[in-house]
């Protein structure tokens, strides 16, 4: 792993493409743009490649997509040479994979590390973007690609008294590279989203005492993680490239092993419960997809919610704790459905307590620990598992300024508006990989990344071949796509939950469903039709003319 800036060039004056970020998306962008023969400059805030998998080093961190599917598919050689050890890979193994890819294809050579971008400004006269960093880099480019990730801007702890606390505190999203010592310590974990649910069982094994502060109980399903089944691996690897192609023909970017293709009430209660039980024992988030209407029909959703709630009550021995862990304020899986290893059983340990902060809110942190409306708890260590400013946060942090000085934060004051999650009106030649309005977080991220990067590369190729110097969506097309995203979401139960999907976890953030929930395969078809029609919904400009392909 490369931990320094040696052998890295700083920003040159003008390049064809600037890529911001060096996680899965950024690295594939470097591979693809270099393959096109274009000049490229990359920037990464961290000291090396990896993106979210570099920073999220907390105990228990692992992917919730099976390893054989959470892989690049652009290289058959890469697919066949890399061997995953577990069904759901851990953060260290995923980071080793990312480093292997960076080494194999020499993808670090055009990336400047330890460099956070602070401003991106469009120059209309020159038709160039100027990209500036906090380290003093300035580089101009024809095409700007943001590969900053959907979950990469951590929410800072929002508690009074943090500066007074005399113990140690850490965030799951920026975990110390040297690790954290729990043995013999009184530990608090604040937050029970995905990172909390993954880390709590691991911390409980080592801490003298662990107290979990929960605002909203979350649904989680057992991962049943294990070494990869050799028979299944052999079946996948028999035609690994074709397996990945089939993944892109699915709603979630991965082929379901559990979907029945039926509606919930097509079967009787006995068969339905048997199907849920099979899914629970199989392990995965696929229980939410066993029947096609579970996330759109309230009555259907109740059947799976009741099943999981009964599982919680059967696992957690103390009835009061079980009830506190049972979600009651949102439909099943309308917040991100988490995968866990022994999460509910952890609350049966004698060294673990659960505090309901809705019943007894946190008032302040103190020198000794945490004070709620009920009492003060002393701690040696506090772990903040409080999540991210999802999807829009990483882009707004870049201080993007488009045509006529339009700031992206002003353009998005009522919520993010984009065309296909790929581009925004008023920001020419700016491409966003997995931006708001794309399937992104509701699908397997690696194939969605590859699809977006491939689309952007094809678009740039088209522009160069047809002497197009500038592309951006029309306002009409952008508004139409925003309405589509809204309408499709409103045909589901997702908007009924207060979740980061809706921006609810960030005070003041507009309440807008942030992703396209119509399915990855449908999205691919829609995007292909737009391109086949001659980039319908885009304004294409050359030095002497402009073409408006309104939607």
Beta strands, then each sheet from edge to edge (+ up, - down):
strand 1: 14-20
strand 2: 40-43
strand 3: 111-112
strand 4: 117-123
strand 5: 128-133
strand 6: 138-146
strand 7: 168-171
strand 8: 186-190
strand 9: 209-214
strand 10: 220-222
strand 11: 338-340
strand 12: 352-356
strand 13: 362-365
strand 14: 369-372
strand 15: 376-378
strand 16: 381-384
strand 17: 400-401
strand 18: 430-432
strand 19: 470-473
strand 20: 538-541
strand 21: 546-549
sheet 1: 3+ 2+ 1+ 6+ 5- 4+ 17+
sheet 2: 3+ 2+ 1+ 6+ 18+
sheet 3: 7+ 16+ 8+ 9+ 12+
sheet 4: 10+ 11+
sheet 5: 13+ 14- 15+
sheet 6: 19+ 20- 21+
end
